Amino acid sequence: MPWEPSEGVIRHIIRRAGLQCAAHGQPASETLLAFMVKAVVLDPRNDFDVDQILTEEDVQNLIQLCVSRLLDTTSPSLSTIKMQVYFDLNYANRAELLREHRRVLEGRLAPLLRDITDSRPRVQEEMKDVYRMIVSYVLLSSGLGSPTDVEVVREVTAALQSIFPQTALVTFLSLSKKDKEQQIKNLTMLVTGIRLYNKECGKGGKGIDDLPAILNEAIPSTIQSVEDHLNACHVLAHRYTALLESMHEDQNRYRQLSSLKLKEALFNVRQYEAFLCILLSDITTGGQEIEKLTVEFTATMEQLKSTIHNKVFVETKEAFAQLFPEELLTSLLEGVTVKTDKERIRETTGTRVNVSDFENQEWLFPETTTNFDQLLIQYHGFCAHAIGVKGITLPGNPAIGILKHKDRCYVFSSKESAYIFAQDPDKFIQLNVEKAKEHAELIQLLDLHHQFGYLAPHMRTRSADKLMMKPTTKCNSGTQTDTHILPPTIVKSYEWNEWELRRKAIKLANLRRKLTHAMQTDLSHLRRENSTQVYLPKDVSTQTKRDSSSGVPRPQIVLAGLRGGSSAATQMVQVDLTRPIDEA
């Protein structure tokens, strides 16, 4: 059951915790305080019963724990949570940023636009004031040049007069408010295109910066800076991972390093790495868009057929400080082998799970899944077994096999980890949740918002591309469809001919005027249908004699001496062997 006390109690705790933090010179935002309050309650080490109502003593204890964690400036966990909250509240993708910029600009120009559309000039001087307001709106809306620069204002006025002279104001003022706003926007686009074309020809464009050249110079340097920070993150992550693995293998080393917050430091570096990858992807996409727009702009200027809008690129930066001194890390890493993520994946290449060892588990492989590279892996691709058991984030290798459990996909750092996890996935998933309760920064790092949906309401849903993509498994299948699933239904009374339908309608109409007469007479019964039933003849047979038989002895007569003998003359003897009748 989630912890959901009343809104007044939460505000009271947040307000008191914020006042105490401010008193110690460490002010905290309301979002950070709310996140920390619920993170402290969820931490099982603090012994808060989420099923019971908080007493006054519990509230005091909760406030003290939150304040102590927020004042611990050396805690990597606090640094990670601050980074997550700041990034979530301030980060916006390119489309959101452009929409917000347009919304703010329209909001600031709304009073000026309203003055233009609501004005009712009567004299020539008032007409000139309205025209000057239109010039100001066009200049401010385009963002090309300063409105305090006289030369820029003159150039915009000249461009506007070429397409919208002051004599056209009479027609403009007779339009409806909606039509006025639309025409002003069209004029802004046209004037912007004229000024850009004049700048391309070298005949104007005062106050217009060469934005493509500036971005072409700034984007590569920004990418290089982000990649340098990303490489530094990789080195630190590999070192922290090596130290944590050595702690699990050697108890003496565990006692030596247990006082250091290496796990929290590893989570901090991994989270910073994830944010840098997001920024690097946005910068790369922005650079590609700049190249595309530059080509379109050049073609448009050559053809003189359309206008373009200016594009604004917003650079985002993030401060990062190394959590442990280089000298300390160097001394701790003596005798420890540091492996990069690529090396760990390379070591497990060629090993995969045997599907026949699992009866009720579904495993996905590149050759059996069409969208294998597009699957949404849980825990941001980290090993699902190492997080809860070892408390470290090891990179998973999808080539070993992706386990699909309850419509979610999991990867592992080794074949052994995959076998152990597959024996009881729910158990290890719950271990990961408990580990996230102890280290609140893991909730966003491992994307566990579905497990803690009530913990961070400020977390916004990102783009639809991050929605879970179900694997498309390849298999051979066949289906058979009956030619006629339903029995044929033929309506014999159906008639498609319109003239035939008319004929039937006329016939029915004539029948309505007819009368039917009937009478009964004494002889009418002779014409009725009569029927009688008779018994048909049947076949009958009788037997008047019987068959009998008797046995008679069979005659048997033997002739002896037919073959001759020692004498010259043949002596034949006839012997009758027939039995008597009385012996039969």
Contacts in CASP RR format, 6 or more apart in sequence:
PFRMAT RR
TARGET T0000
AUTHOR 0000-0000-0000
METHOD contacts of the structure
MODEL  1
MPWEPSEGVIRHIIRRAGLQCAAHGQPASETLLAFMVKAVVLDPRNDFDV
DQILTEEDVQNLIQLCVSRLLDTTSPSLSTIKMQVYFDLNYANRAELLRE
HRRVLEGRLAPLLRDITDSRPRVQEEMKDVYRMIVSYVLLSSGLGSPTDV
EVVREVTAALQSIFPQTALVTFLSLSKKDKEQQIKNLTMLVTGIRLYNKE
CGKGGKGIDDLPAILNEAIPSTIQSVEDHLNACHVLAHRYTALLESMHED
QNRYRQLSSLKLKEALFNVRQYEAFLCILLSDITTGGQEIEKLTVEFTAT
MEQLKSTIHNKVFVETKEAFAQLFPEELLTSLLEGVTVKTDKERIRETTG
TRVNVSDFENQEWLFPETTTNFDQLLIQYHGFCAHAIGVKGITLPGNPAI
GILKHKDRCYVFSSKESAYIFAQDPDKFIQLNVEKAKEHAELIQLLDLHH
QFGYLAPHMRTRSADKLMMKPTTKCNSGTQTDTHILPPTIVKSYEWNEWE
LRRKAIKLANLRRKLTHAMQTDLSHLRRENSTQVYLPKDVSTQTKRDSSS
GVPRPQIVLAGLRGGSSAATQMVQVDLTRPIDEA
1 50 0 8 1.000
1 51 0 8 1.000
2 50 0 8 1.000
2 454 0 8 1.000
3 38 0 8 1.000
3 41 0 8 1.000
3 42 0 8 1.000
3 48 0 8 1.000
3 50 0 8 1.000
3 454 0 8 1.000
4 454 0 8 1.000
5 53 0 8 1.000
5 54 0 8 1.000
9 54 0 8 1.000
9 59 0 8 1.000
10 34 0 8 1.000
10 37 0 8 1.000
12 59 0 8 1.000
13 37 0 8 1.000
13 59 0 8 1.000
13 62 0 8 1.000
13 63 0 8 1.000
13 66 0 8 1.000
14 30 0 8 1.000
14 33 0 8 1.000
14 34 0 8 1.000
14 37 0 8 1.000
16 63 0 8 1.000
17 28 0 8 1.000
17 33 0 8 1.000
17 36 0 8 1.000
17 37 0 8 1.000
17 63 0 8 1.000
17 66 0 8 1.000
17 67 0 8 1.000
17 70 0 8 1.000
18 27 0 8 1.000
18 28 0 8 1.000
18 33 0 8 1.000
18 67 0 8 1.000
20 63 0 8 1.000
20 67 0 8 1.000
21 27 0 8 1.000
21 28 0 8 1.000
21 33 0 8 1.000
21 67 0 8 1.000
21 70 0 8 1.000
21 71 0 8 1.000
22 28 0 8 1.000
24 67 0 8 1.000
24 71 0 8 1.000
26 70 0 8 1.000
26 71 0 8 1.000
26 73 0 8 1.000
28 36 0 8 1.000
28 70 0 8 1.000
29 85 0 8 1.000
31 85 0 8 1.000
31 89 0 8 1.000
31 458 0 8 1.000
32 70 0 8 1.000
32 81 0 8 1.000
32 82 0 8 1.000
32 85 0 8 1.000
33 66 0 8 1.000
33 70 0 8 1.000
34 458 0 8 1.000
35 81 0 8 1.000
35 85 0 8 1.000
35 440 0 8 1.000
35 455 0 8 1.000
35 456 0 8 1.000
35 458 0 8 1.000
36 66 0 8 1.000
36 69 0 8 1.000
36 70 0 8 1.000
36 81 0 8 1.000
36 440 0 8 1.000
37 62 0 8 1.000
37 66 0 8 1.000
38 454 0 8 1.000
38 455 0 8 1.000
38 456 0 8 1.000
39 81 0 8 1.000
39 440 0 8 1.000
39 455 0 8 1.000
40 46 0 8 1.000
40 48 0 8 1.000
40 62 0 8 1.000
40 65 0 8 1.000
40 66 0 8 1.000
40 69 0 8 1.000
41 48 0 8 1.000
41 50 0 8 1.000
41 62 0 8 1.000
42 50 0 8 1.000
42 437 0 8 1.000
42 440 0 8 1.000
42 452 0 8 1.000
42 455 0 8 1.000
43 437 0 8 1.000
43 438 0 8 1.000
43 440 0 8 1.000
44 434 0 8 1.000
44 437 0 8 1.000
44 438 0 8 1.000
45 438 0 8 1.000
46 65 0 8 1.000
48 54 0 8 1.000
48 58 0 8 1.000
48 62 0 8 1.000
54 62 0 8 1.000
69 75 0 8 1.000
69 77 0 8 1.000
69 78 0 8 1.000
70 78 0 8 1.000
72 78 0 8 1.000
75 261 0 8 1.000
75 264 0 8 1.000
76 261 0 8 1.000
76 264 0 8 1.000
76 265 0 8 1.000
76 267 0 8 1.000
76 268 0 8 1.000
76 323 0 8 1.000
77 261 0 8 1.000
77 264 0 8 1.000
77 267 0 8 1.000
77 268 0 8 1.000
77 439 0 8 1.000
77 440 0 8 1.000
77 441 0 8 1.000
79 268 0 8 1.000
79 323 0 8 1.000
80 264 0 8 1.000
80 267 0 8 1.000
80 268 0 8 1.000
80 271 0 8 1.000
80 441 0 8 1.000
80 445 0 8 1.000
81 440 0 8 1.000
81 441 0 8 1.000
83 268 0 8 1.000
83 271 0 8 1.000
83 272 0 8 1.000
83 275 0 8 1.000
83 318 0 8 1.000
84 271 0 8 1.000
84 441 0 8 1.000
84 444 0 8 1.000
84 445 0 8 1.000
85 458 0 8 1.000
87 275 0 8 1.000
87 318 0 8 1.000
88 444 0 8 1.000
88 458 0 8 1.000
88 459 0 8 1.000
88 460 0 8 1.000
89 458 0 8 1.000
91 278 0 8 1.000
91 316 0 8 1.000
92 100 0 8 1.000
93 282 0 8 1.000
93 462 0 8 1.000
93 463 0 8 1.000
94 282 0 8 1.000
94 285 0 8 1.000
94 286 0 8 1.000
94 289 0 8 1.000
97 314 0 8 1.000
98 312 0 8 1.000
101 312 0 8 1.000
105 141 0 8 1.000
109 137 0 8 1.000
109 140 0 8 1.000
109 141 0 8 1.000
112 133 0 8 1.000
112 136 0 8 1.000
112 137 0 8 1.000
112 140 0 8 1.000
113 137 0 8 1.000
113 181 0 8 1.000
113 184 0 8 1.000
115 133 0 8 1.000
116 130 0 8 1.000
116 133 0 8 1.000
116 134 0 8 1.000
116 137 0 8 1.000
116 180 0 8 1.000
116 184 0 8 1.000
117 177 0 8 1.000
117 180 0 8 1.000
117 181 0 8 1.000
118 177 0 8 1.000
119 126 0 8 1.000
119 129 0 8 1.000
119 130 0 8 1.000
119 133 0 8 1.000
119 173 0 8 1.000
120 173 0 8 1.000
121 127 0 8 1.000
121 129 0 8 1.000
121 130 0 8 1.000
121 169 0 8 1.000
121 173 0 8 1.000
127 166 0 8 1.000
127 169 0 8 1.000
128 166 0 8 1.000
130 169 0 8 1.000
130 173 0 8 1.000
131 166 0 8 1.000
131 169 0 8 1.000
134 160 0 8 1.000
134 164 0 8 1.000
134 184 0 8 1.000
134 187 0 8 1.000
135 153 0 8 1.000
135 156 0 8 1.000
135 157 0 8 1.000
135 160 0 8 1.000
136 147 0 8 1.000
137 184 0 8 1.000
137 188 0 8 1.000
138 156 0 8 1.000
138 160 0 8 1.000
138 184 0 8 1.000
138 187 0 8 1.000
138 188 0 8 1.000
138 191 0 8 1.000
138 192 0 8 1.000
139 145 0 8 1.000
139 147 0 8 1.000
139 152 0 8 1.000
139 153 0 8 1.000
139 156 0 8 1.000
140 147 0 8 1.000
141 185 0 8 1.000
141 188 0 8 1.000
142 188 0 8 1.000
142 191 0 8 1.000
142 192 0 8 1.000
142 195 0 8 1.000
142 310 0 8 1.000
143 310 0 8 1.000
144 192 0 8 1.000
144 195 0 8 1.000
144 196 0 8 1.000
144 205 0 8 1.000
144 207 0 8 1.000
144 208 0 8 1.000
144 310 0 8 1.000
145 152 0 8 1.000
145 206 0 8 1.000
145 207 0 8 1.000
145 208 0 8 1.000
146 152 0 8 1.000
146 207 0 8 1.000
147 153 0 8 1.000
149 206 0 8 1.000
149 207 0 8 1.000
151 206 0 8 1.000
152 206 0 8 1.000
152 207 0 8 1.000
155 195 0 8 1.000
155 198 0 8 1.000
155 204 0 8 1.000
155 205 0 8 1.000
155 206 0 8 1.000
156 191 0 8 1.000
156 195 0 8 1.000
159 191 0 8 1.000
159 194 0 8 1.000
159 195 0 8 1.000
159 198 0 8 1.000
160 187 0 8 1.000
160 191 0 8 1.000
162 194 0 8 1.000
163 187 0 8 1.000
163 190 0 8 1.000
163 191 0 8 1.000
163 194 0 8 1.000
164 172 0 8 1.000
164 187 0 8 1.000
172 180 0 8 1.000
172 183 0 8 1.000
175 183 0 8 1.000
189 307 0 8 1.000
189 309 0 8 1.000
190 307 0 8 1.000
192 307 0 8 1.000
192 309 0 8 1.000
192 310 0 8 1.000
193 307 0 8 1.000
193 308 0 8 1.000
195 204 0 8 1.000
195 205 0 8 1.000
195 208 0 8 1.000
196 205 0 8 1.000
196 208 0 8 1.000
196 297 0 8 1.000
196 301 0 8 1.000
196 307 0 8 1.000
196 308 0 8 1.000
197 301 0 8 1.000
197 304 0 8 1.000
198 204 0 8 1.000
198 205 0 8 1.000
199 205 0 8 1.000
199 208 0 8 1.000
200 301 0 8 1.000
211 310 0 8 1.000
211 311 0 8 1.000
212 290 0 8 1.000
212 293 0 8 1.000
212 294 0 8 1.000
212 297 0 8 1.000
215 287 0 8 1.000
215 290 0 8 1.000
215 313 0 8 1.000
216 290 0 8 1.000
218 313 0 8 1.000
218 315 0 8 1.000
219 283 0 8 1.000
219 286 0 8 1.000
219 287 0 8 1.000
219 290 0 8 1.000
219 313 0 8 1.000
222 283 0 8 1.000
222 315 0 8 1.000
223 280 0 8 1.000
223 283 0 8 1.000
223 284 0 8 1.000
226 276 0 8 1.000
226 279 0 8 1.000
226 280 0 8 1.000
226 283 0 8 1.000
227 280 0 8 1.000
229 276 0 8 1.000
229 320 0 8 1.000
230 273 0 8 1.000
230 276 0 8 1.000
230 277 0 8 1.000
230 280 0 8 1.000
232 320 0 8 1.000
232 322 0 8 1.000
233 269 0 8 1.000
233 272 0 8 1.000
233 273 0 8 1.000
233 276 0 8 1.000
233 320 0 8 1.000
234 273 0 8 1.000
234 340 0 8 1.000
234 341 0 8 1.000
236 265 0 8 1.000
236 269 0 8 1.000
236 322 0 8 1.000
236 323 0 8 1.000
237 266 0 8 1.000
237 269 0 8 1.000
237 270 0 8 1.000
237 273 0 8 1.000
237 341 0 8 1.000
237 393 0 8 1.000
238 338 0 8 1.000
238 339 0 8 1.000
238 340 0 8 1.000
238 341 0 8 1.000
239 329 0 8 1.000
239 333 0 8 1.000
239 338 0 8 1.000
240 262 0 8 1.000
240 265 0 8 1.000
240 266 0 8 1.000
240 269 0 8 1.000
241 266 0 8 1.000
241 339 0 8 1.000
241 392 0 8 1.000
241 393 0 8 1.000
241 394 0 8 1.000
242 333 0 8 1.000
242 336 0 8 1.000
242 337 0 8 1.000
242 338 0 8 1.000
242 339 0 8 1.000
243 257 0 8 1.000
243 262 0 8 1.000
243 332 0 8 1.000
243 333 0 8 1.000
243 336 0 8 1.000
244 262 0 8 1.000
244 263 0 8 1.000
244 266 0 8 1.000
244 390 0 8 1.000
244 391 0 8 1.000
244 392 0 8 1.000
245 390 0 8 1.000
245 392 0 8 1.000
246 253 0 8 1.000
246 257 0 8 1.000
246 336 0 8 1.000
247 253 0 8 1.000
247 254 0 8 1.000
247 257 0 8 1.000
247 258 0 8 1.000
247 262 0 8 1.000
248 254 0 8 1.000
248 390 0 8 1.000
257 332 0 8 1.000
260 324 0 8 1.000
263 391 0 8 1.000
263 392 0 8 1.000
263 439 0 8 1.000
264 439 0 8 1.000
264 441 0 8 1.000
265 323 0 8 1.000
265 324 0 8 1.000
266 392 0 8 1.000
266 393 0 8 1.000
267 393 0 8 1.000
267 439 0 8 1.000
267 441 0 8 1.000
267 442 0 8 1.000
267 445 0 8 1.000
268 323 0 8 1.000
268 441 0 8 1.000
269 323 0 8 1.000
270 382 0 8 1.000
270 393 0 8 1.000
270 445 0 8 1.000
271 441 0 8 1.000
271 444 0 8 1.000
271 445 0 8 1.000
272 318 0 8 1.000
272 320 0 8 1.000
274 380 0 8 1.000
274 445 0 8 1.000
275 318 0 8 1.000
276 318 0 8 1.000
279 316 0 8 1.000
279 318 0 8 1.000
282 316 0 8 1.000
286 313 0 8 1.000
289 311 0 8 1.000
290 311 0 8 1.000
290 313 0 8 1.000
293 308 0 8 1.000
293 311 0 8 1.000
296 308 0 8 1.000
297 308 0 8 1.000
300 306 0 8 1.000
300 307 0 8 1.000
300 308 0 8 1.000
339 347 0 8 1.000
341 395 0 8 1.000
344 394 0 8 1.000
344 395 0 8 1.000
344 397 0 8 1.000
344 413 0 8 1.000
345 395 0 8 1.000
345 396 0 8 1.000
345 397 0 8 1.000
345 399 0 8 1.000
348 397 0 8 1.000
348 399 0 8 1.000
348 400 0 8 1.000
348 413 0 8 1.000
348 414 0 8 1.000
348 415 0 8 1.000
349 397 0 8 1.000
349 399 0 8 1.000
350 399 0 8 1.000
351 400 0 8 1.000
351 414 0 8 1.000
351 415 0 8 1.000
352 365 0 8 1.000
352 399 0 8 1.000
352 400 0 8 1.000
352 401 0 8 1.000
352 415 0 8 1.000
353 363 0 8 1.000
353 400 0 8 1.000
353 401 0 8 1.000
353 415 0 8 1.000
353 418 0 8 1.000
353 419 0 8 1.000
353 422 0 8 1.000
355 363 0 8 1.000
357 419 0 8 1.000
358 422 0 8 1.000
361 403 0 8 1.000
361 405 0 8 1.000
361 422 0 8 1.000
362 403 0 8 1.000
362 404 0 8 1.000
362 405 0 8 1.000
363 401 0 8 1.000
363 402 0 8 1.000
363 403 0 8 1.000
363 404 0 8 1.000
364 372 0 8 1.000
364 375 0 8 1.000
364 401 0 8 1.000
364 402 0 8 1.000
364 403 0 8 1.000
364 404 0 8 1.000
364 409 0 8 1.000
364 471 0 8 1.000
364 473 0 8 1.000
365 372 0 8 1.000
365 401 0 8 1.000
365 402 0 8 1.000
366 372 0 8 1.000
366 398 0 8 1.000
366 399 0 8 1.000
367 474 0 8 1.000
368 473 0 8 1.000
368 474 0 8 1.000
368 475 0 8 1.000
369 375 0 8 1.000
369 402 0 8 1.000
369 471 0 8 1.000
369 472 0 8 1.000
369 473 0 8 1.000
369 474 0 8 1.000
370 472 0 8 1.000
370 473 0 8 1.000
370 474 0 8 1.000
371 469 0 8 1.000
371 471 0 8 1.000
371 472 0 8 1.000
372 398 0 8 1.000
372 402 0 8 1.000
372 471 0 8 1.000
374 469 0 8 1.000
375 402 0 8 1.000
375 409 0 8 1.000
375 469 0 8 1.000
375 471 0 8 1.000
376 409 0 8 1.000
376 466 0 8 1.000
376 467 0 8 1.000
376 468 0 8 1.000
376 469 0 8 1.000
377 398 0 8 1.000
377 402 0 8 1.000
377 409 0 8 1.000
377 410 0 8 1.000
377 411 0 8 1.000
378 384 0 8 1.000
378 408 0 8 1.000
378 409 0 8 1.000
378 410 0 8 1.000
378 446 0 8 1.000
378 447 0 8 1.000
379 387 0 8 1.000
379 410 0 8 1.000
379 432 0 8 1.000
379 446 0 8 1.000
379 447 0 8 1.000
380 445 0 8 1.000
380 446 0 8 1.000
380 447 0 8 1.000
381 395 0 8 1.000
381 396 0 8 1.000
381 411 0 8 1.000
382 393 0 8 1.000
382 394 0 8 1.000
382 395 0 8 1.000
382 396 0 8 1.000
382 411 0 8 1.000
382 446 0 8 1.000
383 393 0 8 1.000
383 394 0 8 1.000
383 395 0 8 1.000
383 396 0 8 1.000
383 411 0 8 1.000
383 412 0 8 1.000
383 413 0 8 1.000
383 414 0 8 1.000
383 417 0 8 1.000
384 403 0 8 1.000
384 410 0 8 1.000
384 411 0 8 1.000
384 412 0 8 1.000
384 417 0 8 1.000
384 421 0 8 1.000
384 428 0 8 1.000
384 429 0 8 1.000
384 432 0 8 1.000
385 412 0 8 1.000
385 413 0 8 1.000
385 417 0 8 1.000
385 418 0 8 1.000
385 420 0 8 1.000
385 421 0 8 1.000
385 428 0 8 1.000
386 392 0 8 1.000
386 393 0 8 1.000
386 394 0 8 1.000
386 413 0 8 1.000
386 417 0 8 1.000
387 393 0 8 1.000
387 431 0 8 1.000
387 432 0 8 1.000
387 435 0 8 1.000
387 442 0 8 1.000
387 446 0 8 1.000
388 428 0 8 1.000
388 431 0 8 1.000
388 432 0 8 1.000
388 434 0 8 1.000
388 435 0 8 1.000
389 428 0 8 1.000
389 431 0 8 1.000
391 435 0 8 1.000
393 445 0 8 1.000
394 413 0 8 1.000
395 413 0 8 1.000
396 411 0 8 1.000
396 412 0 8 1.000
396 413 0 8 1.000
397 411 0 8 1.000
397 412 0 8 1.000
397 413 0 8 1.000
397 414 0 8 1.000
398 411 0 8 1.000
400 411 0 8 1.000
400 412 0 8 1.000
400 414 0 8 1.000
400 415 0 8 1.000
400 418 0 8 1.000
401 411 0 8 1.000
401 412 0 8 1.000
401 418 0 8 1.000
402 409 0 8 1.000
402 410 0 8 1.000
402 411 0 8 1.000
402 471 0 8 1.000
403 409 0 8 1.000
403 410 0 8 1.000
403 411 0 8 1.000
403 412 0 8 1.000
403 418 0 8 1.000
403 421 0 8 1.000
403 422 0 8 1.000
403 425 0 8 1.000
404 471 0 8 1.000
405 425 0 8 1.000
406 425 0 8 1.000
407 468 0 8 1.000
407 470 0 8 1.000
408 468 0 8 1.000
409 471 0 8 1.000
410 421 0 8 1.000
410 425 0 8 1.000
412 418 0 8 1.000
412 421 0 8 1.000
420 428 0 8 1.000
421 428 0 8 1.000
432 446 0 8 1.000
432 448 0 8 1.000
433 448 0 8 1.000
433 451 0 8 1.000
435 442 0 8 1.000
436 442 0 8 1.000
436 443 0 8 1.000
436 446 0 8 1.000
436 448 0 8 1.000
436 451 0 8 1.000
436 452 0 8 1.000
442 448 0 8 1.000
443 449 0 8 1.000
443 451 0 8 1.000
443 452 0 8 1.000
443 455 0 8 1.000
443 456 0 8 1.000
444 456 0 8 1.000
444 459 0 8 1.000
449 455 0 8 1.000
449 456 0 8 1.000
449 459 0 8 1.000
495 501 0 8 1.000
495 504 0 8 1.000
551 584 0 8 1.000
552 581 0 8 1.000
552 584 0 8 1.000
553 578 0 8 1.000
553 579 0 8 1.000
553 580 0 8 1.000
553 581 0 8 1.000
553 583 0 8 1.000
553 584 0 8 1.000
554 578 0 8 1.000
555 578 0 8 1.000
556 576 0 8 1.000
556 577 0 8 1.000
556 578 0 8 1.000
557 574 0 8 1.000
557 575 0 8 1.000
557 576 0 8 1.000
557 577 0 8 1.000
557 578 0 8 1.000
558 574 0 8 1.000
558 575 0 8 1.000
558 577 0 8 1.000
559 572 0 8 1.000
559 573 0 8 1.000
559 574 0 8 1.000
559 575 0 8 1.000
560 572 0 8 1.000
560 573 0 8 1.000
560 574 0 8 1.000
560 575 0 8 1.000
561 570 0 8 1.000
561 571 0 8 1.000
561 572 0 8 1.000
561 573 0 8 1.000
562 570 0 8 1.000
562 572 0 8 1.000
564 570 0 8 1.000
564 571 0 8 1.000
END
